[in-house]
Amino acid sequence: MLEQLFFEIGIVFIIVAAASMLIHRLKLPLILGYIITGVVIGPSLLALTKSSDVFQVMSQIGVAFLLFTVGLGLNWRNVKDVGGVSFATGVGQVIFTTILGFGVSLLLGFSPITSLYLSAAFTFASTIIVVKFLTDKEDTDSLYGRISIGFLLVQDFIAMIILLGLNAMKTGAPLEQVFVGSLLKAILLVPCLWLVSTKVLPPILNYVAKSQELLFVFAIGWCFAIALFLSRLGFGIELGALIAGITLSGSFYQREITTRIRPLRDFFLILFFIVLGTQFHLAGLSSMALPIVCFTLFILIGNPLIVMIVMRLLGYHPRTGFLAGTTVAQISEFSFIIIGAGIASGHLPPEILGLVTVVGLLTIAGSSFLIEHNERIFDAIHPVFRWLEPKHVLDVEMKKVHKPVHTLLFGFHRTGSALLDTIQKMKKTFSVIDFDPQVIYELAECGISSVYGDAGDENFLDDVQTDKAKLIISTIPDVAISSTMLTFLRSKKYSGTIIVSARTHEEADRCYDLGASYVIVPSILSGKKMSELLEKTKLNKVVWKKLHEHPILN
């Protein structure tokens, strides 16, 4: 048995390696290589895996570790900042997608009960896949990344309610009894977990942190302990692992734990995507060609548009709405669970699982491309969404004509907030520019000059008289926005100091070629250090150029 299992795991990872190299060569996300491996080794083709239960358990461990690391990085302050829009967008997208999906299913000839299951299954996006894409792209802490993770967590909560209802249908328990019981458990658990994370864990972590290996082992044990405890209370292993990470997120050792858990997480998570691929079935798909195409287009195009419109109604710029919308252009692991429950209860024919699997593979592939290139795609189709843009530029006084200021700070989150105190100490006129309306209103309440608008729009840059400022700082690590700004300023023959941000050294070099005085690479230069540099150098372009030639690495 052990030898057979070792052989199967070995064959699986040999195929994974080969498929991943091919996928990487094609410049596609490696997740597709993992899923293709599952299709190859699954029952539809080679049928190599005999220990499916073992692989299923290992894949669930990967999901648990992923959500554990998500919890570790969950900044409650950031969640609070985007909590309202995340809740509204998450609920709005679920409602509209369910209604429209139900209508599409009926038009394709499915029965009302099948349409109900399909609309529910296609409503939810995969938190696992999206978090991985955003992490790989280093966008988890961007505005759209924080909003996306927020409304995906809202969706997961709604999905858990649906799953509680499906479980109640199996046991025969009344739905209201299940929901009330879960709510009472949650009300009791929240203060208990808060007490543990603030009073019990800190001294334990201080002790185990004396050994990095002991800290690693304790973190794993804590993840499993909380996950198992909450699963026994009916909340599921996934939610338990997420909460386990959240309880550790406020500690001094959060980053060290995340770094050590990541390789273990990635190993088991690969198996999750492989198991997902094994669910692919070829039988009966020939008659499903039209529904597959229609549902795939609905998820890839319809879901992002729904999110974009909902967020625009909440006051967000179409760019933010589009970037966030691309994260919901695929289906979730909950989709397969919902369909599986429908088949088990006799409400759905078995071939529906094949339909959902193909739609899942196509939408995961499509959404991976959308998320990877969402900024470039929006820049290309920007004119199509002009009608969604605000008719005026929003500032604290709602003026359309702006007086020139000495300093313009583009992007307030993270690095920008760290720089604000230093900019204020310069005793010069300044203004903060952001396209997060909540940030604008909060700054307005504090009496800070702020402007709502898109830094990547040349018309907006001209409207706020960007070229009249003596010092321009952009903390937005989007090379497309930085390039637009630098090109605009070059056309205006700008002679002041311009500091922009980039994610990589290659992007930084591109910005320097376009005329940047200095480029912030957030992964290298912290906001605090940048604030110290700003205080020392101010407008001295010679000093900034010296820093470019001899960059500071910490």
Number of C-alpha atoms within 10 A of each C-alpha: 7 7 8 12 15 11 12 18 15 12 15 20 17 13 18 23 16 13 20 23 14 14 18 14 9 9 10 16 18 19 21 22 25 27 27 24 27 29 22 21 21 23 17 15 14 10 13 15 21 13 13 13 10 11 20 16 15 19 23 18 23 23 24 27 27 28 27 33 26 25 22 24 19 24 16 13 9 15 15 12 17 22 18 16 21 24 18 16 30 26 18 18 27 25 14 17 23 22 15 16 26 23 16 19 21 16 12 13 11 16 13 13 14 20 22 18 21 26 23 23 23 29 27 28 26 22 26 19 21 26 22 17 21 21 14 12 13 15 16 22 18 16 20 22 20 23 27 30 25 25 28 26 18 20 24 21 14 16 21 16 17 15 16 19 18 18 15 17 14 12 9 9 12 11 16 11 11 16 15 11 13 16 12 10 15 14 10 10 13 11 11 11 17 13 13 13 18 14 11 12 15 16 11 12 18 14 12 16 18 10 11 14 12 13 21 19 15 17 23 15 12 18 24 20 15 21 25 18 14 21 16 12 14 16 19 16 23 22 23 26 29 24 24 28 30 25 23 27 24 17 17 13 17 18 14 13 24 22 12 16 19 13 11 14 21 16 14 22 24 22 28 25 23 29 25 24 25 23 20 25 19 15 12 13 15 9 10 14 12 11 20 20 13 14 24 25 17 20 28 23 16 20 27 23 20 21 28 26 21 22 24 19 12 16 17 23 23 25 23 22 25 25 24 26 30 28 30 32 33 28 28 23 18 22 25 19 14 20 23 16 19 21 16 13 12 10 13 20 12 16 15 18 20 19 24 24 22 22 23 27 20 21 22 27 18 18 25 24 17 20 21 17 14 20 18 13 15 18 14 10 10 14 9 9 12 11 9 15 16 15 8 12 18 19 21 16 10 12 12 12 10 14 10 17 18 16 22 27 25 23 23 23 17 16 22 22 17 18 22 17 12 18 21 13 9 13 9 10 14 22 20 24 24 22 23 22 18 18 21 24 18 13 17 16 11 9 10 17 17 25 30 25 25 23 21 19 16 16 12 16 18 14 14 22 16 25 23 20 20 17 20 22 21 26 25 27 23 16 21 17 22 27 21 17 26 22 16 20 23 15 10 13 10 17 14 17 20 24 21 28 24 25 20 15 13 10 20 23 14 16 25 19 12 17 17 25 24 24 29 26 19 18 12 15 16 16 18 16 17 20 19 14 16 17 16 11 12 16 17 13 16 11 16 23 15 12 15 18 10 9 15 12 10 9
